[in-house]
Amino acid sequence: MNESTIRTEHIAAGSLMRNDRVVIDADELPYLVDAVADIPDGGVRVTYSSGDAVEYAAGEQVAVVDC
């Protein structure tokens, strides 16, 4: 699947919510957000349904699938 078949928009990582679909790599399927938690440095820890967790600065822009 390539980026031309997935419409995305960019939002701040701090605005992510459960069930958002984040595009981390344009050559892969989107990751489904399972949980978002604040971390002490002002960022957020995003846990995906795959079990992978990524820490982002709260204002860092991430691409989400635009439904």
Secondary structure, 3 states (H helix, E strand, C coil): CCHHHCCEEEEEHHHCCCCCEEECCCCCCCEEEEEEEECCCCCEEEEECCCCEEEECCCCEEEEECC
